[in-house]
Amino acid sequence: MRPNFLMFIVDQLCADHLGCYGNTTVRTPNIDRLAERGWTSSNTYVATPICMPNRSSLMTGRMPSAHGVRHNGLPLGLEAVTFPELLREAGYATALIGKSHLQTMTDHAPLPDPRTPRRARDGARHYPGDYLQESVASWRGHEHPMSLPYYGFGHAEIGIEHGDDINGHYRQWLRGKCADAETWIGRSNALPSDYELAAVGQAWRTRVPEALHPSAWVAERTCDRLRAYARNDAPFFLYASFPDPHHPYTPPGRYWDMYRPEDMALPASYRSDTPPPHLAWLRRQRDAGRAHKTSMACFAATEREVREATALNYGSISFIDANIGRVLQTLEECGLADNTVVIFTADHGEYGGDHQLLFKGSLHYRSLIRTPLIWSGPNARRIREDGLLSTIDIAPTILKAAGVEACNGMQGMSFLPSIQARPFQARDAVLIEEEGQRTYFGFDAPVRMRTLVHPRYRLSVYDGVEWGELYDRLDDPLECANLWDSAAHRDIRDALIQQLLRQAMAHPDTALSPLAVA
């Protein structure tokens, strides 16, 4: 019997913010129970720490330089082959509930309509289709019909944006539950709060009750799908994607003050490093009162801001955990648990006060680039895998477990042998790509960088500057001592740069093959 798959993914979660990854403050009993019963990865890293590109890498098993989504605002081509599409072709029922973010969500950025054919010098072909299915503008005031299958999902119910101000199918569902729902949503309708993060729009105490919050919607609709699948014989892949705990933080009800800022500890790296140039620039901006705190980008935060963010982040995570518990209970009640693989991961991490930073940006500290990855279910052994893995490895592993052949051009490798406690060779290094969209950090152009995560070292190289970053992950796990200019580490740095080059050469796009020698 072919296994079913239930995959939970959350948006922007530091692995260290889970009990099963060593956190003794946050309460995540349901996620921890998955880890206790199954396989857990200690060292899974993103293909890029940016939402749309890494989600596209997850779906395709390909690096951003191969699938073409370099940064947010570039939709994944509708011609892309995703692993849900391959599962669907093999007879699986496939469904997406929650956040997709394979297409552009915002409607206010001054960018050309993605339906417009790109100019020849952009180096990309145009593929026809609806690239506005996740745009807020497409859903404002009405339902935008989804063009199915959506990147391989035969059923799709999407939530767009962050916090409690979510559009898409969630908004339609909420309006059906309560006629005056619009008076509950968003910062302008929030309950009073004296949080500093509330003053800059990065948190608000939502009026939306727990049962009607976006995280609860994901759980409810996922449970409904499970009940429908229980009535059929076809195997399924069900992708439950929570928009939280991404900022702005809006944990509902009792989860808002489940954790008190004054009880939150600062990360050990908060006061212990000698900052590289771009981190030093962010701190100077803060100290001069010029920190830009109202966007999605990272900023150097005060101690109070870090403690508030941690408390609210933990509240959001605990709420997600409770809703995951609801789904797992439904899985049991439907008689599906014994033949269902349950996976938990995140699209990328976040700083959470690490090195005085909040949110995410072009500094590849472990808190940002390492993601949780848990696999529980049939044939999964209770093992903690310490070898290096990448986001692009998830797709081929799911396909292998389903008995479905991966497609040409898929660049990841299957770690199924590790899950089944068979001989397994992890990666000797992980390549991380980043093509920035913003100009900041004191740079004169958007950040372009490449990182190599080695079993012992982390190397980051930036385009257009002479300096870089080199950290000894064994002796300096907090990444506080940059060894880039260390004479004693010059040979190691040069060897890692060469290895980075070889990793880049090993990840070209091989999806297209020549028809003949020419």
Protein Blocks (a to p, Z undefined) as FASTA:
>chain_A
ZZdddddddehiafklcfklopakbccfklmmmmmmmccdfbbccfbfcfklmmmmmmno
pafklnopabghiacdfkbccfklmmmmnopacddedjfklacfbfkbccddfklccdfk
lopacdedjfklmgmklmgopacdddddeehiabdcddehehjldghjllmmmmmmpmkl
mmmgojklpccdfbfklmnopaccdfbdfklgmklmmmmmmmmmmmmmmmpmbdcddddd
dfbfcdcdddehjllmmpcfklpccdfklmmcccdfklmmmmmmmmnopacfkbmbdcdd
dfklmmmmmmmmmmmmmmmmmmmmmmmmmmmmnopmmmcccddddfbdcfkopghighia
dddcfklmpccdddedehiacdddfbdcdfklmmmmmmmmnopacdehiabdcfklmmno
pacdddfbdcdddddfbdgehiabdcdddddddfkbccdddehiabdcdddfklmmnopa
ccklgmklmmmmmmmmmmmmmmmmmmccfkbccfbdZZ
